[in-house]
Amino acid sequence: MNVNLEEIALKAKDIAEETGAYIEAERERFNAFEHVERKSLNSLVSYVDKTAEEKLVDKLGALLPEAGFVTEEGTASESGEDWLWIIDPLDGTTNYIHGIPCYAVSIGLTYKGVLQVGVVYEITKNENFYAWKEGGCWLNGRRVYVSPQKNFAASLLATGFPYYDFGKMEPYLDLLADLMRNTRGIRRLGSAATDLAYVACGRFEGFYEYGLSPWDVAGGALLVQEAGGYVADFKGDGDYIFGKEIITTNKHIAEELLTSIKKHLA
């Protein structure tokens, strides 16, 4: 594997920022009644998502030509044997459509299934989180780490609400009630990539969600790992990129949060 991961990460975070600038500029002319399509139940897309994805594919493809792509809007079909970009051009599309912060560009790069580079650019706060394997996690040029909080009751958590898979709604609500009673509180930002970035920089002690796609988590999962955190699926295993569920914490509260999740959602 003869690739400079730091160089790739720094270039990828610049590409994310350039794409984010386009997305934010389009907010001025965006009309939710004219420019939005419905892919499926509560899954929305606009020309902004599609154009932003095309920009990412073009620039990331030039950055690492041997890599394939997994994309939310399906604008790329290139396949790579070992390297794979997993990208979401606009994580938080519903927020964007309604003019609500926050929304982000998410970029992940894997080699033989293992995350190597992660980027989450939260557009509305101009915060660029990026990491490369064994290189730490960075926010706008500053090294960041997960929260040192060890007390579960003093921990602030994040989650996402189901928007199409309602099969686990009742146990999910039971879990939510359990955690509301036993932590400092729960937040729902509407962007899983941003939730992961906020765990990485210590704003949240933990995040969990089910019904996710690879592009929702690939950019942010490595951020948490490189910031010293814990990342797994709801079983405590490693199938969190394609397994449609994820838990991330600062490690200190991992056992308690995972126990609560298993109790209700296993």
C-alpha positions in Angstrom: 0.0 0.0 0.0 2.1 2.9 -1.3 -0.2 5.8 -0.5 0.5 8.9 1.6 -2.6 8.9 3.8 -1.9 12.3 5.4 -1.6 13.9 2.0 -4.8 12.2 0.8 -6.6 13.3 3.9 -5.5 16.9 3.6 -6.5 17.1 -0.1 -9.8 15.4 0.6 -10.7 17.8 3.3 -10.0 20.7 0.9 -12.2 19.0 -1.7 -15.0 18.7 0.9 -14.7 22.4 1.8 -14.8 23.4 -1.9 -17.9 21.3 -2.4 -19.4 22.7 0.8 -18.9 26.2 -0.6 -21.0 25.3 -3.6 -23.7 23.8 -1.5 -24.0 26.9 0.7 -23.9 29.3 -2.3 -26.9 27.4 -3.7 -28.9 28.0 -0.6 -29.6 31.6 -1.8 -31.5 30.4 -4.9 -32.8 27.1 -3.6 -36.6 26.6 -3.7 -37.8 23.6 -1.7 -41.1 23.5 -3.8 -39.3 23.4 -7.2 -36.0 21.6 -6.6 -36.8 18.6 -4.4 -37.5 15.0 -5.5 -38.6 12.2 -3.2 -36.6 9.0 -3.6 -38.6 7.0 -1.1 -40.5 7.7 2.1 -38.9 10.7 3.8 -35.8 10.4 1.6 -35.3 13.6 -0.3 -32.8 14.7 -2.9 -32.2 17.9 -4.9 -30.1 19.0 -7.8 -27.7 20.3 -5.2 -27.0 16.8 -3.8 -26.5 15.4 -7.3 -24.2 18.2 -8.5 -22.2 18.2 -5.3 -21.7 14.5 -5.6 -20.5 14.8 -9.2 -17.9 17.4 -8.0 -16.7 15.0 -5.3 -16.5 12.1 -7.6 -14.5 14.1 -10.2 -12.0 15.5 -7.8 -11.6 12.4 -5.6 -11.3 10.2 -8.6 -8.4 12.3 -9.8 -6.8 12.2 -6.4 -6.8 8.4 -6.2 -7.6 7.0 -9.7 -7.4 3.3 -8.6 -10.3 3.8 -6.1 -13.9 2.9 -6.7 -17.0 4.7 -5.3 -20.0 4.0 -3.1 -22.2 7.1 -3.5 -25.6 8.1 -2.1 -27.0 9.5 -5.3 -25.4 6.9 -7.6 -23.5 9.3 -9.9 -20.5 7.1 -10.0 -20.2 3.4 -11.0 -16.4 3.0 -11.0 -15.3 -0.1 -9.1 -12.0 -0.5 -7.3 -10.4 -3.8 -6.2 -8.9 -2.5 -2.9 -9.6 1.2 -2.5 -13.1 2.6 -2.1 -14.4 6.1 -1.6 -17.7 6.2 0.4 -19.3 9.6 0.1 -22.4 11.6 1.0 -22.4 15.0 -0.7 -25.0 16.4 1.6 -25.7 14.6 4.9 -28.7 16.4 6.4 -30.6 17.1 3.1 -33.9 17.6 5.0 -32.2 20.2 7.2 -30.8 21.9 4.1 -34.1 21.9 2.3 -35.8 23.6 5.3 -33.0 26.0 6.0 -32.0 24.4 9.3 -28.4 24.0 10.4 -26.7 21.5 10.4 -25.6 19.7 7.2 -22.3 18.3 6.1 -20.1 16.8 3.3 -19.0 13.3 4.4 -16.0 11.4 2.8 -14.6 8.0 3.8 -11.9 6.0 2.2 -11.3 2.3 2.8 -8.6 -0.1 1.8 -9.7 -3.7 1.7 -12.6 -2.8 3.9 -10.7 -0.9 6.6 -11.1 2.9 7.0 -8.0 4.9 6.1 -9.3 8.5 5.7 -12.3 10.3 7.1 -13.6 13.8 6.5 -16.7 15.6 7.7 -17.1 19.2 6.7 -20.0 20.8 8.6 -20.9 23.6 6.3 -23.0 25.9 8.5 -20.3 26.3 11.1 -17.4 26.0 8.7 -15.9 23.2 10.7 -13.7 20.7 8.9 -13.0 17.5 10.7 -10.5 15.1 9.2 -8.4 12.0 10.1 -6.2 9.4 8.6 -5.3 6.0 10.0 -2.8 6.4 12.8 -2.6 10.1 12.2 -5.1 11.5 14.8 -8.3 13.5 14.4 -8.2 17.2 13.5 -10.6 20.1 13.4 -9.6 23.1 11.3 -5.9 22.3 11.9 -6.2 21.6 15.7 -5.9 18.1 17.1 -9.1 17.0 18.9 -10.0 14.1 21.2 -13.1 12.4 22.6 -14.6 13.6 25.9 -12.9 12.5 29.1 -16.2 12.1 30.9 -16.5 8.9 32.8 -19.9 9.4 34.4 -22.8 8.0 32.3 -25.3 10.2 34.1 -23.3 13.3 33.1 -23.0 12.2 29.5 -24.7 14.0 26.6 -25.8 11.6 23.8 -26.9 12.0 20.2 -29.2 9.8 18.1 -31.2 9.9 14.9 -34.9 9.2 14.6 -36.1 6.4 12.2 -37.5 8.0 9.1 -38.4 4.9 6.9 -37.7 1.7 9.0 -40.3 1.8 11.7 -40.1 -1.9 12.6 -38.2 -1.2 15.8 -40.1 2.0 16.7 -41.5 0.7 20.1 -38.2 -0.7 21.5 -36.4 2.4 20.1 -38.7 4.7 22.1 -38.2 2.5 25.2 -34.5 2.9 24.8 -34.9 6.7 24.3 -36.9 6.9 27.5 -34.3 4.8 29.4 -31.5 7.1 28.2 -33.4 10.3 28.9 -33.8 9.2 32.5 -30.2 8.1 33.0 -28.0 10.6 31.1 -27.7 14.4 30.8 -29.9 14.4 27.7 -30.3 13.4 24.1 -29.8 15.5 21.0 -31.0 14.9 17.4 -29.1 17.1 14.9 -30.3 15.4 11.7 -26.9 14.7 10.3 -25.2 11.4 11.4 -21.9 12.5 10.0 -22.0 15.6 12.2 -23.0 13.5 15.2 -19.9 11.4 14.7 -17.7 14.4 14.4 -19.1 15.8 17.6 -18.3 12.6 19.4 -14.8 12.8 18.1 -14.2 16.4 19.4 -15.8 15.7 22.7 -19.1 17.6 22.4 -21.1 14.4 22.7 -20.0 11.4 24.9 -21.9 9.0 22.6 -24.0 8.5 19.5 -26.2 5.6 18.3 -28.5 5.1 15.4 -30.0 2.3 13.2 -31.3 2.4 9.7 -28.1 4.0 8.4 -26.3 3.7 5.0 -22.5 3.4 4.5 -22.2 7.0 3.3 -23.8 8.2 6.6 -21.0 6.8 8.8 -17.8 6.1 6.7 -16.6 9.7 7.0 -17.2 10.1 10.7 -16.3 6.7 12.1 -12.6 7.1 11.6 -12.7 10.5 13.2 -14.0 8.9 16.4 -11.4 6.1 16.3 -8.5 8.4 15.7 -9.8 10.7 18.5 -9.5 7.8 21.0 -13.1 6.6 20.9 -15.1 3.4 20.5 -16.9 2.4 17.3 -19.1 -0.7 16.9 -22.4 -2.1 15.8 -25.2 -2.8 18.3 -23.7 -6.2 19.0 -20.4 -4.7 19.9 -18.9 -6.0 16.6 -17.2 -4.3 13.7 -19.9 -4.3 11.1 -20.8 -0.6 11.4 -20.1 0.6 7.9 -22.4 -1.7 6.0 -24.4 -3.1 8.9 -26.9 -0.2 9.1 -26.3 0.5 12.8 -23.6 2.2 14.8 -22.6 3.1 18.3 -19.7 5.5 19.1 -18.6 6.7 22.5 -15.6 8.1 24.3 -14.8 4.5 25.5 -15.5 5.3 29.1 -19.3 5.0 28.7 -19.2 2.4 26.0 -20.2 -0.6 28.2 -23.2 1.2 29.7 -24.5 2.6 26.4 -24.1 -0.8 24.7 -25.8 -2.6 27.5 -28.8 -0.2 27.2 -29.0 -0.7 23.5 -28.8 -4.5 23.7 -31.5 -4.5 26.4 -34.0 -2.8 24.1 -32.8 -3.3 20.5 -30.9 -6.6 20.4 
